[in-house]
Amino acid sequence: LVDRARRAVAIAARRHPEARPLVIVNDRADVAAAVNAAGAHTGAADMPLPLVRRVLGPGAVLGRTAHDLAAARAAVLDGADYLGVGPCFPSHTKAFASFATPEFLAGVAREITLPAFAIGGITLERIDQLLALGFGRVAVASAVTAAADPAAAAAAFIERLDRRESKMPARPASA
């Protein structure tokens, strides 16, 4: 994992040498620190966010997965910079016992002011369901990596999100 993360940071640095590479390591703050990644994304079973912040420093990008509204609220209080919310649908990447309800997803979109990404089983065919619930961000894996033309698949996601973003209502300001 360290070698893959180190390669990802090196590739990102070559593409944008003027900025710190935006590479986020999943689940492993120690690996993120070892390779000077921009941050880490953790779940409830991983290191608590305040400790991740201590390991990676004040400028690190910290993401947290939330499976319910209470976890989303706690992530905000613990200092997350963004949320991964789900899993939303069955996935080819991971198996899940249960999925996020539309009520939970709409609640996050309505209440949480952090950037929130719908995760789990995201496909182009499912984007409109998520947009209708208030999500304009998604995390995608196999829908792009397993596509016959990954670049075209990624472009299609970007185009769909960009096109729909202009039609989405603005998020309410936090109180």
C-alpha positions in Angstrom: 0.0 0.0 0.0 2.8 2.4 0.8 4.4 1.8 -2.6 1.1 2.4 -4.4 0.4 5.6 -2.4 3.9 6.8 -3.1 3.4 6.2 -6.8 0.1 8.1 -6.7 1.7 11.1 -5.1 4.6 11.1 -7.6 2.2 10.9 -10.6 0.0 13.7 -9.2 3.1 15.8 -8.5 4.3 15.4 -12.1 0.9 16.5 -13.4 0.8 19.6 -11.2 4.3 20.4 -9.9 3.2 23.8 -8.7 0.9 22.4 -6.0 0.9 19.8 -3.3 -0.6 16.6 -4.9 -4.2 16.0 -3.9 -3.9 12.3 -3.0 -6.1 11.0 -0.2 -5.3 7.6 1.3 -8.2 5.5 2.3 -8.3 4.1 5.9 -4.6 4.6 6.7 -3.5 7.9 8.2 -0.1 6.3 8.8 0.4 5.6 5.1 -0.8 9.1 4.2 1.8 10.6 6.5 4.6 8.3 5.3 4.1 9.4 1.6 3.2 13.0 2.3 -0.3 12.6 0.9 -2.7 15.5 1.2 -4.9 13.6 3.6 -6.8 10.5 4.6 -10.3 9.2 4.4 -11.4 7.1 7.4 -14.4 5.2 8.5 -16.0 4.6 11.9 -13.7 1.5 12.5 -10.6 3.5 11.7 -8.6 6.0 13.8 -10.7 8.8 15.3 -10.6 12.1 13.3 -8.9 14.2 16.0 -6.1 11.6 16.1 -5.9 11.6 12.3 -5.5 15.4 12.4 -2.7 15.0 14.9 -0.9 12.5 12.7 -1.3 14.4 9.4 -1.3 18.0 10.7 -3.6 21.0 10.5 -3.4 21.4 6.7 -4.4 17.8 5.9 -7.6 17.0 4.1 -9.7 14.6 6.3 -12.7 12.7 5.0 -15.0 10.5 7.0 -17.6 7.9 5.9 -21.0 8.3 7.4 -23.7 5.6 7.4 -26.3 7.6 9.3 -27.1 11.2 10.2 -25.6 10.9 13.7 -22.3 9.8 12.2 -22.4 12.7 9.7 -23.0 15.2 12.5 -20.2 13.7 14.6 -17.8 13.9 11.7 -18.6 17.6 11.4 -17.9 18.1 15.1 -14.7 16.0 14.9 -13.2 18.2 12.2 -13.9 16.4 8.9 -13.3 18.4 5.7 -15.7 16.3 3.7 -18.0 13.2 4.0 -18.4 10.0 2.0 -22.1 9.0 2.5 -23.5 5.6 1.8 -23.2 3.0 0.7 -25.9 4.1 -1.7 -26.3 1.0 -4.0 -24.9 -2.5 -4.5 -21.3 -2.3 -5.7 -18.8 -4.3 -7.7 -16.0 -3.1 -5.5 -17.3 -4.0 -2.0 -20.2 -6.0 -0.5 -22.6 -4.3 1.8 -25.2 -5.6 4.2 -27.4 -2.5 4.0 -27.7 0.7 2.0 -28.3 4.3 2.7 -32.0 5.2 2.7 -33.3 8.1 0.7 -34.3 9.8 3.9 -30.8 9.7 5.3 -29.2 10.9 2.0 -31.7 13.8 1.8 -31.1 14.6 5.5 -27.3 14.9 4.9 -27.9 17.1 1.8 -30.2 19.3 3.7 -28.4 19.5 7.0 -24.7 19.0 6.6 -22.7 21.9 5.2 -19.5 20.0 4.5 -19.0 18.7 0.9 -20.6 15.3 0.9 -20.0 12.6 -1.7 -22.4 9.8 -2.4 -20.5 6.5 -2.3 -21.1 2.9 -3.2 -22.4 1.5 -6.5 -22.5 4.9 -8.2 -23.3 4.6 -11.9 -24.4 7.0 -14.6 -27.8 5.5 -14.5 -28.1 6.2 -10.7 -26.9 9.8 -10.8 -30.3 11.4 -11.3 -31.6 9.6 -8.1 -28.8 11.2 -6.1 -29.2 14.6 -7.6 -32.9 14.6 -6.8 -31.9 14.0 -3.1 -29.6 16.9 -3.1 -26.2 15.3 -3.9 -24.0 16.9 -6.5 -20.8 15.0 -5.7 -20.1 11.3 -6.1 -17.2 8.9 -5.5 -16.9 6.4 -8.4 -14.7 3.3 -8.7 -15.7 0.4 -10.9 -18.1 2.4 -13.2 -14.9 4.1 -14.5 -12.2 1.6 -13.9 -14.1 -1.4 -15.4 -15.4 0.6 -18.3 -14.2 -0.2 -21.8 -13.0 3.4 -22.1 -12.3 4.7 -18.6 -11.5 8.2 -19.8 -14.8 8.5 -21.7 -16.7 7.1 -18.6 -15.1 9.7 -16.3 -15.9 12.4 -18.8 -19.5 11.3 -18.9 -19.8 11.5 -15.1 -18.2 15.0 -15.1 -20.5 16.1 -17.9 -23.7 14.8 -16.2 -22.7 16.4 -12.8 -21.8 19.7 -14.4 -25.0 19.8 -16.5 -27.2 19.1 -13.5 -25.3 21.3 -11.1 -26.7 24.4 -12.6 -30.2 23.1 -12.0 -29.7 22.2 -8.4 -31.0 24.5 -5.6 -28.4 26.2 -3.5 -27.6 24.5 -0.2 -28.9 26.5 2.7 -26.4 28.5 4.7 -25.5 27.0 8.1 -27.1 28.5 11.1 
